[in-house]
Amino acid sequence: MDAALGLLEHQSLSSLGLREVTRSVGLAPTAFYRHFKDTAELGVALVEASLGSLHGAIRASLSAPDADDSDARIALTVDLIADLVRSSPAHVRFIARERHGGVRPVREAIAAQLRLFAEEVADALGALPDSTGWSREDLVMLAGVYVDHMVMTTSAFLDAPPELRTATAELARRQLRLVSLGRRHWLDDVTGKDVSPH
């Protein structure tokens, strides 16, 4: 898997040959099939390795002692993304490239992980006092906005030269603050039991 990630630094999974992978680790091509049935299955395993471990980190940041404060939650989120890009750039680059790539099982695996993140973020948001009156559907929608922003910010950190990373982080915080300001007024115009805006 590490060898595949290294090879995927400069190419997409759809162009990766299993012979390339096995040659890079000194194995016969047939040895590949003892682990994966094809490169798509390898790609799905890489998705699990890249995103699966993040669920705990995101839950921890959302349940931190000061996470009830919107600005603190935003700062924790952006710091988490910056740390991820610093510590695992190959994993991050793989997800960014393959999210809309040509290997369908990998696209679907990434989408499933992102939906799970949205559900977990919605759970955390729903537990906050300022979520009173929000429907589950709207909480999941809001969580999806946050998750999409996390993916976008991850790509921005990947592309930013070192001298612009501080500015990239500040822009991400300001964008999330704008979403939070809008969130506070989402229910302003509701009537009765309908929690959707007019």
N, C-alpha and C positions, 0 to 999 in steps of 0.2 A: 504494500500500500504506500509506503514511503517512497519507493522507487517510482511508482505511478504518479504520485504528487509531484515529484521532481520533474518528470517528463511533461506533466501538464502545466508547468510554469509557462510554456511557450506554445502550447497547442491545445486544441479542444479534445474532449474525450472521444468524439466521433472519429477523429483522425488518428487516435492512439491504437497501435497494433499490439496484440499480446506478445508477439516476438520481441518488440522493443522492451516491454516490461521485463520479460524473463531474461533477455540478454543483459539488461542493466544490473541484474542481481546474480548473474552467472548460473541460471537454471535452464534446463531444456524446456522448450515451449510446452511440451506435454505436462510439465509440472504445474503449469498454471491451472489446469483443470482439476487439480486436487484441492484447490481453494475456491475457484469461481467458475461458473459455467461459461461466462463470456465477459467482455469488458463492461457491459451494462451492469452486470451484477457487482463487478468491482467498483463501478461508479456509485452504485447505491450504498455499498459498504463505506465508501469515502464520505458520502453525505452523512451517514450515521456517525462516523468518527468526527466529522467537522462540526455538526450541529447538535448531535445528541447530548454532548457534555455541557452544552450551554444552558440547558433548561434549569439546572440547579443554580447556576450563577445568576440567571435572570430572576429566579424566584427569590434568591438571597437579596439581590439589590432592591426588589420591590417590597420586601418585608423588613428592610433595614429600619432601625429605630427612628430615623428622621425621614422615612419615605413618605409619610403623610404630607410633608411639605413639597409642593410642586417643584420649586426650584431645586431642592435637594434631590428629588427623584430624577429630574432632568440631568443634573450634574453626574449622578451615579450612572445613568444610562450611557451618557456620552463617554465617560471614563471607561466603562465596561467595553464599549466598542473600540476605543483607542487601544486599550490593553490587548484585545483580541487580535487586532491588526498587527500590533507589535510582536505578539508571541506566536501567532500562527498565520503568517502572511500567505503561505502556500494553500492552506485550507480555505482561507477567505477568498483568495483569487479563484480557486476552483469553483466555489459556490457562486461567486459573482458571474463567472463565465457560463456555467452550466445551467443556471436558473432558467435561461431562455435558449439553451443549447439544443443540439440535434438528437440527443438520446432520451427518448420519452420516459423510460422508467426512472431515470435520474431526475428529469424535470418534475415528475410526479412525486418522487421522494422528497425533493426540496420543498415543493408546494405543501406536502403533508406536514413537514416539520414546521414550516412557517405558520400553517393553520393552527398547529398545536401551540406554538408560541403565542398566537393571538388569543387562544382560549385561556391560556395561563395568565396572560396580561389582563384579560377581561375579568378573570377571577379576582386578581389583586385589586384592580380598579373598583370592582363591585363592593369590595370590603371597606372602601374609603367613605367617610361621612358625606363628602360632596357628590357621591353617586346615588344618593337617595332620589327615587323617582325615575331612575334610568331603567329602561327595559334591557333584558339580556341581549337582544338583537343589537341595540344601539351601543352597548358596552363592547360587544365583539367588533362592531364596525369601528369604534374608536381605537380599540386595541390593534385592529388591522392597520389603521393609519400609523400608529406608533411603530409597528413591526416593519411596515414598508419604509418608514423613515430610517429605521435602524439599518436596513439593507442598503438604502441610498447613502447613508452616512459612512457605512463600511466601505463602499466603493470610493467615496470621496477621500477617505483617509488613505486608501490604497494608492490613489492617483496623485495625492498631494506630495510635493517635495518636502523634505524635513522643515524647511524654513516657513512653510505655509500650514503646518499641522495645527499650530495654535489657533490660527485664523479659521481653519476648517472646523475645529472643535467649537469655537465661539459661534460660528454661523449655525452649526447644528443645535446648539443650546437655544439660540434665538428662535429658530424655526419651531422647536418643540415648545418654547414658551408661547409662541403664537397659537399653536394648537391648544395649549392649556387654557389660554384666555378665551378662545372660542368655546371650549368645553364648559366653562362656567356659565355661559349664556344659552346653552343648547335647549334648556327647558323653559326659557323665559316666556315663550309665546304659546305654551301648551294649554289645552283646556281639557277638563274632565280627566278621564283615565288614559287618554291618548298621549304617549310620551314622545311622539314624533313632532318635529317642528312644522309649522304651516308653510 
